[in-house]
């Protein structure tokens, strides 16, 4: 029996789930991106395979401008 080697690992977003695919075959279906990245990183460490980055979609983080401080209200004395 010949030992199979994995050449690539991909992460794909499917609705609210993340699919981890090894050479195009579904390996795991994970709810959280963090879990999918953990599976991918484990394969990379164990087999020394290249990892493709997950798609850049969904929510994006943007730096927001600093909000102006509210002006002090006049005090009634």
N, C-alpha and C positions, 0 to 999 in steps of 0.2 A: 504494500500500500504506500502510495506516494504522499508526502507531506504537502499540504496546500499552503501557499503563502498569500497573504493579503497585500495588495499593492496600494490601494487607496481607501480612505474612509471619508465619507461625506455626511454632512448633517443637512437635513431638509425640513422645512417647516410645512406641516400639513394641518391646517386649521389651528387647533390649540395644542397640538402635539408636535414633537420633534422625532423624526425618523433618523436612525443611525444606520447607514448602509456601508457595507464592506464589499468593494468591487461590484457595486450595483445591487447586491442582495441585501434585503432587509435583515438587520441584525437585532435591532431593538426599537421599540416605539415608546418614547418617554414623554411624560407630561411637561416637565420643566427643562428649559434650555441648559441649566446648570448640570442636571443629571446626564443629559446627552453629551455635554462637553466632558464630563467625568469618564463616560464610557469611551469616548474618542481618545482622550488622553491616556487611558489605560492601554488601549490597543497600540497607540504610538510608542509608549514606553516598553511594552512587552515584545512587540514585533519590529520596532524601528521603522515603521511605515510613515509615509508622508500624510499629513492631515490637511484637508481643505477647510478653509474658514467657512463658517455658516453664512447664509445670505444676510445681507444688510437690509432688513425690512422691518415693517411694523413701527414701533415707536422709536423715535430718534431722540437723543439727548441734545439739547441746545443750551448754550449758555444764555441766560436771561440777563437783561440789563438790570443794573442795580436800581431798585425802586427808590424814588425820591422820598426823602423823609417828610412826614406830614408837618405842615407848618404849625407852630405852637398856637394854641387858641388863647385869645386874650382872657386874662383872669378878671373876674368880677371882684372888686374889693369894696 
